Amino acid sequence: MLGWSMNLFRIRGIQLAVHASFFFLLAYVAWEGWTAASWPGAVWSLGYILTLFACVTLHELGHATAARFFGVRVPRILLLPIGGMAEMETIPRRPRDEIIIALAGPAVNYVIIALLLIVVRFPDDWDPLYFEFGFMELGRQLIVVNLVMGVFNLLPAFPMDGGRVFRALLACKMPYLRATRIAVGVGKVLAILGATYLIYNEHYLGGVLFAFIIFAGERELQAVARAERAAEHWREIQARLYVPIITKTDPNEPPRLI
């Protein structure tokens, strides 16, 4: 299903792509803007959502840049209506590396906030739910969006950034597969609670986001389990091939491997 995408362009060798469903989001946003303020509303709404997803892309580029620093190849960043995904060929098993890669994304959001605060001011009577046309208002909304994005991604709901930090910390004290299983379990509980709350309050897109978190977490758990089984199988093969043979010429001589 994630293959239904269209390539846009490359950023530092990383392919930026959008999922087919992203265009439904653009159509919905344009329609909402049209019904509120005709053509100016449609254009402004599209500009706002595209600027928002530019921030999402920068967030994912933060992950990708950190991953490349540790030698991980990142062939593509995929944008979905619920966010973005930096698709890495491997996930580092070293906890420190995974923590740095996970935190690099939210760090970009906080840098964006800091840069916007240089020029953006908030009036005393500002209402975040009232969106008026203007670049200063756009800046205020982007500050709020980046703050929400930075904080939300740090929730310990695997495979979100906070969940990856949680898994990495667990992996310092236990086997990687067990750490992943616990992180995925905690993520499922949080995702179910979040989805229930949002759907009850008629925020259905947020419910879809939490459903995707459950799906992605379970898929990665299965991938880790397969990798562990393959590694165990390889260790068994090595154990059969390299059998120590004790010679009787010298009892103090160490065994040779064949």
Secondary structure, DSSP 8 states (H G I E B T S, - for coil): -TT-EEEEEEETTEEEEEETTHHHHHHHHHHHHHHHHHHHHHHHHHHHHHHHHHHHHHHHHHHHHHHHHTT----EEEEETTEEEEE-S---SSHHHHHHHHHHHHHHHHHHHHHHTTT----TT--TT---SSHHHHHHHHHHHHHHHHHHTTSS-TTSHHHHHHHHHHHTTS-HHHHHHHHHHHHHHHHHHHHHHHHHTT-HHHHHHHHHHHHHHHHHHHHHHHHHHHHHHHHHHHHHHS-EE--SS-TTS--EE-
